[in-house]
Amino acid sequence: MGYGNWGYSSMMGGIGTFGFLTWLVILIDLTLVGIWLWQQVTKK
């Protein structure tokens, strides 16, 4: 049972890592878009 639980938690950890990387990319994109929008506003 313990080994099965460890395998499950390990799988969830992998999903968590993938989710973290996905959110990291999204945050970077949002930051770049925010900077671009700020530059567009300051041009006017």
C-alpha positions in Angstrom: 0.0 0.0 0.0 2.8 2.4 0.9 4.5 1.9 -2.4 1.2 2.5 -4.3 0.7 5.7 -2.3 4.2 6.9 -3.1 3.7 6.2 -6.8 0.5 8.2 -6.8 2.0 11.1 -5.0 5.0 11.0 -7.3 2.6 11.1 -10.3 0.8 14.1 -8.8 4.1 15.8 -8.2 4.9 15.4 -12.0 1.6 17.0 -12.8 2.2 19.7 -10.3 5.6 20.5 -11.9 4.0 20.6 -15.4 1.2 22.9 -14.0 3.9 25.1 -12.4 5.8 25.4 -15.7 2.5 26.2 -17.6 1.6 28.9 -15.1 5.2 30.3 -15.3 4.9 30.6 -19.1 1.5 32.2 -18.8 2.8 34.7 -16.2 5.7 35.6 -18.5 3.4 36.1 -21.4 1.1 38.3 -19.4 4.0 40.3 -18.2 5.3 40.9 -21.8 1.8 41.8 -22.9 1.5 44.2 -20.0 4.8 45.9 -20.9 3.7 46.1 -24.6 0.4 47.7 -23.6 2.1 50.1 -21.3 4.5 51.2 -24.1 1.5 51.6 -26.4 -0.3 53.8 -23.9 2.8 55.9 -23.2 3.4 56.5 -26.9 0.0 58.3 -27.1 
